[in-house]
Amino acid sequence: MTTTVRSLTTVRNIGIMAHIDAGKTTTAERILFFTGVSRRIGEVHDGAAALDFLKQERDRGITITSAATTCHWTVDGTEHTLNLIDTPGHVDFTIEVERCLRVLDGAVTVFDGVAGVEPQSETVWRQADRYGVPRICFVNKMDRAGADLHRCVGMIRERLGAVPLVMQLPIGAEAGFEGVVDLVSGRAHVWPDDRHTVVDVPADLAEDARRWRAALVETVAEHDEELMDLYLGGTEPSPEQVHAAIRRLTVASVVTPVFCGSAYRNKGVQPLLDAVVRYLPSPLDVDTAHGVPDDDAPLSALAFKIMTDRFLGRLTFVRIYSGRLVSGASALNSVKARKERIGKIYRVHAGDREEIGSAGAGDIVAVMGLKRTTTGETLCDADHPVILESMDFPAPVIEVAVEPTSKGDLDRLGVALRRLAEEDPSFQVREDGGQTVIGGMGELHLEILIDRMKEEFQVDAGVGRPRVAYRETIRRPVRDVDHLHRKQDGGKGQYAKVRIAVEPIEDGYEFVNKVTGGRIPREFIPSVDAGCQEAMHTGVLTGHEMTGVRVTLLDGDFHPIDSSELAFRVAGSMAFKEAVRRASPVLLEPVMAVEVTVPDDHLGSVIGDLNRRRGRVEGTGERAGARIVRALVPLSEMFGYVGDLRGMTSGRGVFVMEFDSYAEVPPSVARTLGA
Ligand SMILES: Nc1nc2c(ncn2[C@@H]2O[C@H](COP(=O)(O)OP(=O)(O)OP(=O)(O)O)[C@@H](O)[C@H]2O)c(=O)[nH]1
């Protein structure tokens, strides 16, 4: 336990979040660059060499191509390990974004210093709110005309309902942006010729710096008792005391420290890294549902991403919550109930891959050689099985037909779908009248899958319009439905007779056999079951998949020569269809739990609109200064909601939705669907 505690205080598992174009990629690249270069400077003892290297690297560009990249940063003489987790760029609600938010302990949110807080930044911010991810902010692009730190801070306060702490003041502006004043230390950071240099605060900023430092200490004291005591006692708190208080408040998501700079011009990145170490939580600071990370406890780890590394091939990225992951050992995949052998374990750096023999609780590493484990599954000690993430993937509620252009595309489609399914178990593929239909959890989810199919796997295909995945079920029980299947044309005939009952159940399909005394030979019973299951795929109203039916096989008859598996399968299927027709079949539609976040003045129009969409408002609430509406709305009414909500709220409303349940389609709507 003590080893874990000692090492984990120096680990930061963080993500960088931003809306498109704020500079997420540039900032991440600079972080990887400066953390790499800091080691090199140590090696060559020559700043100039490092700067040459910087220029080369800048020309070439480092890109993050990994789900988690490890780098190191030293603050106050202690080296820290930063695992930078790549959070997907798309802002809508998807399992992948959620999973990344789940494995990281803290985040840096990047804003564009000119545009400030844009609607999309609100979405990103609210997602992090939902998961209680502590954040620091980086106001980027301070070198651009019109960049304004204080306006951005005001927007963080008003639009996002956060308590921002102004940690720095910019030195110079636009093309003349030179660096920042660090209000805690009272020193200035500047970058003449890209060289990070710490100097005295310029005289013309000294007064401002004093005022803003006082304001900073006051805000922190308002929220932190320890600092308040010092403050009231008239003692000027030391930088260490201020750091400690800000760390406590940031980890508790009470305040959000704000930094600024220009990633593109290499200004402000090193102080941002200091802040990541100083203020963002270590795995020990985070109150996870899985308890305190402990190396001596049984293993539990979550696979959160599978990707193909250009050097190593297929890698599974895992976050270890407890115990140790050891190369060569075996672990239980508790979701699939299968043993897996842990292959080589790696840390992925910007330029190289470092093999490590094992990794402990709180860490994020890449594992080679996992054959069966897919995204979202748990690896654990076989004697202590746990499942970290519920794998209860909701039924795909929306589908599109995909039609490959050529035979070659058809083959590539097969490969693509297999690979994508490994990475993301939340989508499904089925055949429908010779067409490949893929089902997913939302419009965007399908869009991303199709983009990847086209780009990564070069599948050229026509794609149909997304449509709702309806279901059918029955409303009342029916007994004693007989079907005799008999054919006599020349040679061997076909003969099978069955009597079944059907009744509604919660969901899925069940088969009960009550035939006794060999009235149907035992080997044919599974054929009746199979026939009914086949018939479940095509409902009697609109041809959609059925759910919620129990079939009981009551009686039957056979012929010693003409009966066969095929004959009983056909009889089962026909009897099932007949029974369902008599059992008051109805059409079901997916209903989504929708959560809309809106500024107060738009609440009325958003609720009115939800009602018009056949929605049922379940309640309203407040989070971080914005209003929240929770409603249950049929998915078919939610197509295009992103744009409509934007229009209704001047772009400031955001929403998330997830599958809730299937509900009966009202008769008037069902008629328009041909039921
Ligand atoms: N002037 C200026 N431009 C910047 C700065 N940081 C990034 N940019 C530019 O802004 C654009 C977007 O930057 P990216 O880093 O690609 O932004 P992103 O948020 O990763 O965007 P996506 O990859 O599209 O999500 C690029 O043209 C960058 O060169 C900065 O500090 N100053």
The ligand as a MOL file (V3000), in Angstrom:
LIG
                    3D

  0  0  0     0  0            999 V3000
M  V30 BEGIN CTAB
M  V30 COUNTS 32 34 0 0 0
M  V30 BEGIN ATOM
M  V30 1 N -2.7070 32.5260 -33.4490 0
M  V30 2 C -2.7720 31.3450 -32.8580 0
M  V30 3 N -3.2760 30.3060 -33.5210 0
M  V30 4 C -3.3290 29.1250 -32.8800 0
M  V30 5 C -2.8960 28.9630 -31.5500 0
M  V30 6 N -3.1030 27.6790 -31.1830 0
M  V30 7 C -3.6430 27.0610 -32.2500 0
M  V30 8 N -3.7740 27.9310 -33.2750 0
M  V30 9 C -4.3150 27.6530 -34.6080 0
M  V30 10 O -5.6960 27.3650 -34.5050 0
M  V30 11 C -6.0620 26.3340 -35.4080 0
M  V30 12 C -6.6790 25.1690 -34.6530 0
M  V30 13 O -5.7220 24.5990 -33.8060 0
M  V30 14 P -5.7390 23.0670 -33.4390 0
M  V30 15 O -4.6870 22.8600 -32.4370 0
M  V30 16 O -5.7630 22.2420 -34.6580 0
M  V30 17 O -7.1640 23.0670 -32.7440 0
M  V30 18 P -8.0390 21.8550 -32.2540 0
M  V30 19 O -8.8370 22.3950 -31.1380 0
M  V30 20 O -7.1850 20.6680 -32.0380 0
M  V30 21 O -8.9320 21.6940 -33.5000 0
M  V30 22 P -9.4930 20.3610 -34.0960 0
M  V30 23 O -8.2890 19.4710 -34.3060 0
M  V30 24 O -10.1240 20.8080 -35.3780 0
M  V30 25 O -10.4340 19.8790 -33.0660 0
M  V30 26 C -4.7880 25.9430 -36.1410 0
M  V30 27 O -4.7490 26.6290 -37.3500 0
M  V30 28 C -3.6940 26.4220 -35.2160 0
M  V30 29 O -2.5050 26.7260 -35.9000 0
M  V30 30 C -2.3540 30.1010 -30.8810 0
M  V30 31 O -1.9320 30.0480 -29.7350 0
M  V30 32 N -2.3300 31.2550 -31.5830 0
M  V30 END ATOM
M  V30 BEGIN BOND
M  V30 1 1 1 2
M  V30 2 2 2 3
M  V30 3 1 2 32
M  V30 4 1 3 4
M  V30 5 2 4 5
M  V30 6 1 4 8
M  V30 7 1 5 6
M  V30 8 1 5 30
M  V30 9 2 6 7
M  V30 10 1 7 8
M  V30 11 1 8 9
M  V30 12 1 9 10
M  V30 13 1 9 28
M  V30 14 1 10 11
M  V30 15 1 11 12
M  V30 16 1 11 26
M  V30 17 1 12 13
M  V30 18 1 13 14
M  V30 19 2 14 15
M  V30 20 1 14 16
M  V30 21 1 14 17
M  V30 22 1 17 18
M  V30 23 2 18 19
M  V30 24 1 18 20
M  V30 25 1 18 21
M  V30 26 1 21 22
M  V30 27 2 22 23
M  V30 28 1 22 24
M  V30 29 1 22 25
M  V30 30 1 26 27
M  V30 31 1 26 28
M  V30 32 1 28 29
M  V30 33 2 30 31
M  V30 34 1 30 32
M  V30 END BOND
M  V30 END CTAB
M  END
